[in-house]
Amino acid sequence: MQRRHLVQLAATALSAPLLDAAHAQAFPVKPIKLVIAFPAGGPTDITMRALADAASKILGQPVVVENKPGAGGTMPAQQLQTAAPDGYTVAQIPLGVFRLPYTTKINWDPIKDISYVLNVTGYAFGLVVPADSALRTWTHFVAWAKANPGLLSYGSTGTMTSPHLTMELIAQKLGLQLLHVPYKGSADLMQAILGGQIMAAADSTGFAPQVAAGKLRVLNTWGAERLAKFPDAPTLKELGLDLVQNSPFGIGAPKGTPPAVIKRLHDAFKQAMEQESYVTALARYDMVPMYMNSAAYLKFAQETYSKEKALVEKLGLMRQP
């Protein structure tokens, strides 16, 4: 009896990889849902829809985008915690996911409880003001903020997002008191600044069309070098702030998704990243494809998780136990 039991266990162990492989070979047999962290109409939505459309053609099934804004861009990752680990629900993983456990009590782990598929791109950031603003340069911005503590209002795409925390870090370095106003995404933020509800906006380059239309002016950008689309805008480093903020993001799946399914998703989205339609959509916002395979993306996630803890601690935003 014991020998028969051992044989059954051995057969099960041997058949599991074969079942996974068979599942992946058939996968997908129905539409895949791609949950993204920001509302419709913004740069994330527009570029990820281009990626999803290209991936749909490769996979032979629709990849349907679902917008889940709020909670600092962490809603899609939270949705993965209750989704079936079958590859039919995947999610955008913005940087905010890696700081969430330090600011909010959650019952899941951003590293252990997500299967990392691949990184696809990253945001380029900057600070803009209305074209007719008296704050014509970064020097004007800083001087006005110092003369009017707590009155200079700026918007971001949400509390604890990279634009918000970077602005708070800048304020800390320069001794400024700024008034932060969070929005759910770039589309809402642009409406607010164009409508005169806030004085400045810290955002990814979703503001590019408004700058091109002469409605907004860029005071600075946050990469290591000036952006090709805004060659006259200085970087933070050029302004004497030793800061570089870019924000890679990619796609994750639920914990326990079969490795063969992860590979199928990885291969399809990697091929989609190389399509002209996706590259063109990214270029509209001065973004580029930024590929990391599953192993490299997991390593990036682990390293970022540690770095974000240091940032949250420095800003005094660590949650109380």
PLY file of the C-alpha trace (Angstrom):
ply
format ascii 1.0
element vertex 321
property float x
property float y
property float z
element edge 320
property int vertex1
property int vertex2
end_header
0.00 0.00 0.00
2.82 2.37 0.95
4.66 1.58 -2.31
1.51 2.33 -4.33
1.14 5.65 -2.49
4.75 6.59 -3.31
4.21 5.70 -6.96
1.09 7.91 -7.05
3.00 10.81 -5.48
5.83 10.41 -7.99
3.39 10.31 -10.89
1.67 13.46 -9.63
4.99 15.28 -9.29
6.02 14.29 -12.81
2.67 15.19 -14.35
2.43 18.68 -12.80
4.96 20.32 -15.18
3.31 18.55 -18.10
-0.09 19.91 -17.08
1.37 23.41 -16.70
2.94 23.14 -20.16
-0.31 21.91 -21.66
-2.21 24.75 -19.99
0.27 27.31 -21.34
0.08 25.83 -24.82
-3.69 26.26 -24.81
-3.50 29.64 -23.05
-5.29 31.92 -23.62
-8.71 30.59 -24.52
-10.62 33.70 -23.39
-9.99 37.45 -22.97
-7.27 38.66 -20.58
-7.92 41.58 -18.26
-5.12 44.14 -17.84
-5.81 46.38 -14.83
-4.06 49.76 -14.88
-3.62 52.24 -12.05
-4.83 55.50 -13.59
-8.00 56.84 -15.27
-8.90 56.83 -18.94
-7.43 59.56 -21.11
-4.04 59.95 -19.41
-0.62 58.83 -20.65
-0.74 55.50 -18.77
-4.13 54.65 -20.23
-3.21 55.66 -23.78
0.13 53.84 -23.87
-1.10 50.71 -22.10
-4.07 50.44 -24.45
-1.63 50.53 -27.37
0.37 47.75 -25.71
-2.78 45.73 -24.96
-3.98 46.05 -28.55
-0.62 44.79 -29.88
-0.58 41.92 -27.36
-4.14 40.95 -28.35
-3.02 40.29 -31.91
-0.12 38.13 -30.71
-2.14 36.13 -28.15
-5.17 35.64 -30.36
-7.50 36.85 -27.60
-8.56 40.36 -26.54
-6.50 42.03 -23.81
-9.08 44.26 -22.15
-7.90 47.30 -20.18
-9.68 48.05 -16.90
-8.95 51.36 -15.14
-8.63 51.19 -11.34
-7.39 54.60 -10.16
-6.84 55.68 -6.57
-4.82 54.58 -3.55
-1.60 56.00 -4.98
-1.68 53.69 -7.98
-1.84 50.47 -5.95
-5.38 49.27 -6.73
-4.38 46.90 -9.59
-1.76 45.14 -7.42
-4.33 44.77 -4.65
-6.77 43.25 -7.15
-4.19 40.57 -7.98
-4.45 39.31 -4.39
-7.97 37.98 -4.99
-7.67 37.07 -8.69
-7.31 33.46 -9.85
-3.67 32.55 -10.64
-4.50 31.48 -14.19
-3.04 34.33 -16.26
-6.39 35.90 -17.14
-5.92 38.85 -14.78
-2.69 40.87 -14.97
-1.93 44.31 -13.61
0.26 47.36 -13.99
2.73 47.66 -11.10
3.67 51.33 -10.50
6.40 52.29 -8.03
3.82 53.15 -5.37
3.22 49.44 -4.83
6.69 49.10 -3.27
6.11 51.82 -0.67
2.55 50.80 0.25
3.46 48.48 3.18
5.47 51.29 4.80
2.55 53.75 4.78
-0.51 51.48 5.04
-1.25 48.29 6.92
-1.84 45.52 4.35
-2.04 41.74 4.60
0.04 40.93 1.51
3.65 41.32 0.43
4.53 43.22 -2.80
7.47 40.88 -3.48
6.18 37.47 -2.40
2.57 37.85 -3.48
3.02 39.03 -7.09
4.41 37.07 -10.03
6.51 39.56 -12.02
6.04 39.18 -15.79
8.11 41.99 -17.35
8.82 45.71 -17.18
7.53 47.68 -20.17
8.41 51.37 -19.77
8.81 54.16 -17.23
7.51 57.64 -16.62
9.44 60.83 -17.28
8.43 63.52 -14.77
8.43 67.28 -14.48
6.77 70.34 -12.96
4.52 72.64 -15.00
2.69 75.91 -14.43
0.13 77.74 -16.59
1.73 79.59 -19.48
0.55 82.94 -18.10
1.75 82.22 -14.53
3.95 84.79 -12.79
6.10 81.83 -11.72
8.04 81.90 -14.96
11.08 79.94 -13.76
12.05 77.57 -10.95
13.75 80.52 -9.22
10.41 82.38 -9.18
8.64 79.27 -7.89
11.05 78.84 -4.95
11.05 82.55 -4.08
7.23 82.75 -4.06
6.94 79.59 -1.97
9.40 80.95 0.61
7.57 84.28 0.78
4.15 82.57 1.12
4.58 79.44 3.29
1.88 76.83 2.72
0.09 78.80 0.01
1.74 77.59 -3.19
-0.56 74.80 -4.36
0.57 71.98 -6.58
-1.29 68.91 -7.78
-0.09 65.37 -8.35
-1.57 62.10 -9.55
-2.23 61.01 -5.97
-0.98 60.85 -2.40
2.20 58.74 -2.04
2.80 58.62 -5.80
6.29 59.39 -7.11
5.39 62.98 -8.15
3.99 63.69 -4.67
6.92 62.22 -2.74
9.52 63.81 -5.00
7.96 67.25 -4.53
7.90 66.70 -0.77
11.57 65.70 -0.88
12.39 68.85 -2.87
10.42 70.94 -0.36
12.31 69.33 2.52
15.68 70.02 0.89
14.83 73.68 0.20
12.86 74.40 3.39
9.59 75.03 1.54
6.02 74.54 2.74
3.83 73.59 -0.21
0.12 72.79 -0.41
-0.39 69.36 -2.02
-3.65 68.58 -3.85
-4.00 64.94 -5.00
-5.92 63.86 -8.12
-6.77 60.42 -9.48
-4.69 60.73 -12.64
-3.15 62.97 -15.27
-6.41 63.76 -17.06
-8.01 65.14 -13.86
-4.79 66.94 -12.91
-4.56 68.69 -16.27
-8.17 69.85 -16.01
-7.43 71.29 -12.57
-4.36 73.29 -13.58
-5.91 74.55 -16.81
-8.98 75.55 -14.82
-6.93 77.60 -12.35
-7.67 75.37 -9.35
-3.96 74.85 -8.56
-0.80 76.85 -9.27
1.46 74.01 -10.48
1.33 70.34 -11.40
3.90 67.60 -10.76
3.26 64.80 -13.22
4.61 62.41 -15.76
4.89 63.98 -19.18
1.17 63.60 -19.74
1.32 67.40 -19.80
3.19 67.33 -23.15
0.16 68.08 -25.39
-0.78 71.07 -23.22
2.78 72.41 -23.34
2.83 71.98 -27.13
-0.46 73.90 -27.31
1.08 76.81 -25.41
-1.17 76.37 -22.37
1.47 75.16 -19.87
5.16 75.87 -19.27
7.71 73.35 -17.95
9.81 74.60 -15.02
11.96 71.48 -14.67
12.20 67.80 -15.50
13.42 65.01 -13.24
15.55 62.68 -15.32
19.33 62.39 -15.46
19.34 64.45 -18.67
17.06 67.01 -20.30
14.14 65.58 -22.23
14.26 65.86 -26.01
10.70 67.19 -26.08
11.54 69.97 -23.57
15.17 70.94 -24.29
14.88 74.31 -22.51
13.66 72.81 -19.21
16.51 72.18 -16.73
16.82 68.98 -14.73
16.67 68.98 -10.94
20.39 68.20 -10.89
21.09 71.30 -13.00
19.11 73.32 -10.46
21.37 72.15 -7.65
19.13 69.37 -6.35
20.88 66.00 -6.37
17.73 64.15 -7.42
16.83 61.91 -10.34
13.34 60.44 -10.43
12.22 58.06 -13.12
9.63 55.45 -12.49
9.80 52.12 -14.33
6.61 50.07 -14.38
5.59 46.73 -15.75
3.08 43.94 -15.53
2.45 41.45 -12.74
0.21 38.42 -12.31
-1.23 36.72 -9.21
1.07 34.68 -7.00
1.04 31.01 -8.06
0.44 31.63 -11.75
2.11 28.68 -13.56
5.62 29.53 -14.83
4.69 28.39 -18.35
1.78 30.86 -18.39
4.04 33.64 -17.11
6.44 32.86 -19.97
3.61 32.96 -22.52
2.51 36.36 -21.19
6.09 37.61 -21.06
6.82 36.58 -24.65
3.61 38.12 -25.98
4.01 41.46 -24.18
7.70 41.66 -25.08
6.79 41.24 -28.75
4.02 43.83 -28.30
6.57 46.29 -26.87
8.46 46.12 -30.16
5.46 47.12 -32.29
5.54 50.56 -33.92
2.10 51.44 -32.54
3.35 51.09 -28.95
6.65 52.89 -29.54
4.77 55.77 -31.19
2.29 56.02 -28.30
5.18 56.20 -25.81
7.02 58.85 -27.82
4.01 61.14 -27.49
4.95 61.47 -23.79
8.75 61.28 -24.14
8.64 57.70 -22.88
10.56 54.75 -24.36
10.31 50.94 -24.10
12.18 49.83 -20.97
12.39 46.05 -21.04
13.21 43.82 -18.08
12.53 40.07 -18.25
10.75 38.28 -15.41
13.90 37.60 -13.37
15.33 41.10 -13.84
11.96 42.68 -13.01
11.71 40.68 -9.79
15.22 41.80 -8.82
14.28 45.42 -9.58
11.18 45.01 -7.39
13.26 43.70 -4.49
15.79 46.54 -4.74
13.10 49.20 -5.12
11.23 47.86 -2.09
14.32 48.59 0.04
14.93 52.03 -1.50
11.34 53.14 -0.99
11.57 52.33 2.72
14.49 54.76 3.02
12.53 57.49 1.18
9.39 57.08 3.29
11.48 57.19 6.47
13.33 60.32 5.32
10.05 62.13 4.73
8.67 61.03 8.12
5.74 59.21 6.51
6.33 55.73 7.92
3.13 54.31 9.40
2.98 53.58 13.09
3.08 49.83 14.01
0 1
1 2
2 3
3 4
4 5
5 6
6 7
7 8
8 9
9 10
10 11
11 12
12 13
13 14
14 15
15 16
16 17
17 18
18 19
19 20
20 21
21 22
22 23
23 24
24 25
25 26
26 27
27 28
28 29
29 30
30 31
31 32
32 33
33 34
34 35
35 36
36 37
37 38
38 39
39 40
40 41
41 42
42 43
43 44
44 45
45 46
46 47
47 48
48 49
49 50
50 51
51 52
52 53
53 54
54 55
55 56
56 57
57 58
58 59
59 60
60 61
61 62
62 63
63 64
64 65
65 66
66 67
67 68
68 69
69 70
70 71
71 72
72 73
73 74
74 75
75 76
76 77
77 78
78 79
79 80
80 81
81 82
82 83
83 84
84 85
85 86
86 87
87 88
88 89
89 90
90 91
91 92
92 93
93 94
94 95
95 96
96 97
97 98
98 99
99 100
100 101
101 102
102 103
103 104
104 105
105 106
106 107
107 108
108 109
109 110
110 111
111 112
112 113
113 114
114 115
115 116
116 117
117 118
118 119
119 120
120 121
121 122
122 123
123 124
124 125
125 126
126 127
127 128
128 129
129 130
130 131
131 132
132 133
133 134
134 135
135 136
136 137
137 138
138 139
139 140
140 141
141 142
142 143
143 144
144 145
145 146
146 147
147 148
148 149
149 150
150 151
151 152
152 153
153 154
154 155
155 156
156 157
157 158
158 159
159 160
160 161
161 162
162 163
163 164
164 165
165 166
166 167
167 168
168 169
169 170
170 171
171 172
172 173
173 174
174 175
175 176
176 177
177 178
178 179
179 180
180 181
181 182
182 183
183 184
184 185
185 186
186 187
187 188
188 189
189 190
190 191
191 192
192 193
193 194
194 195
195 196
196 197
197 198
198 199
199 200
200 201
201 202
202 203
203 204
204 205
205 206
206 207
207 208
208 209
209 210
210 211
211 212
212 213
213 214
214 215
215 216
216 217
217 218
218 219
219 220
220 221
221 222
222 223
223 224
224 225
225 226
226 227
227 228
228 229
229 230
230 231
231 232
232 233
233 234
234 235
235 236
236 237
237 238
238 239
239 240
240 241
241 242
242 243
243 244
244 245
245 246
246 247
247 248
248 249
249 250
250 251
251 252
252 253
253 254
254 255
255 256
256 257
257 258
258 259
259 260
260 261
261 262
262 263
263 264
264 265
265 266
266 267
267 268
268 269
269 270
270 271
271 272
272 273
273 274
274 275
275 276
276 277
277 278
278 279
279 280
280 281
281 282
282 283
283 284
284 285
285 286
286 287
287 288
288 289
289 290
290 291
291 292
292 293
293 294
294 295
295 296
296 297
297 298
298 299
299 300
300 301
301 302
302 303
303 304
304 305
305 306
306 307
307 308
308 309
309 310
310 311
311 312
312 313
313 314
314 315
315 316
316 317
317 318
318 319
319 320
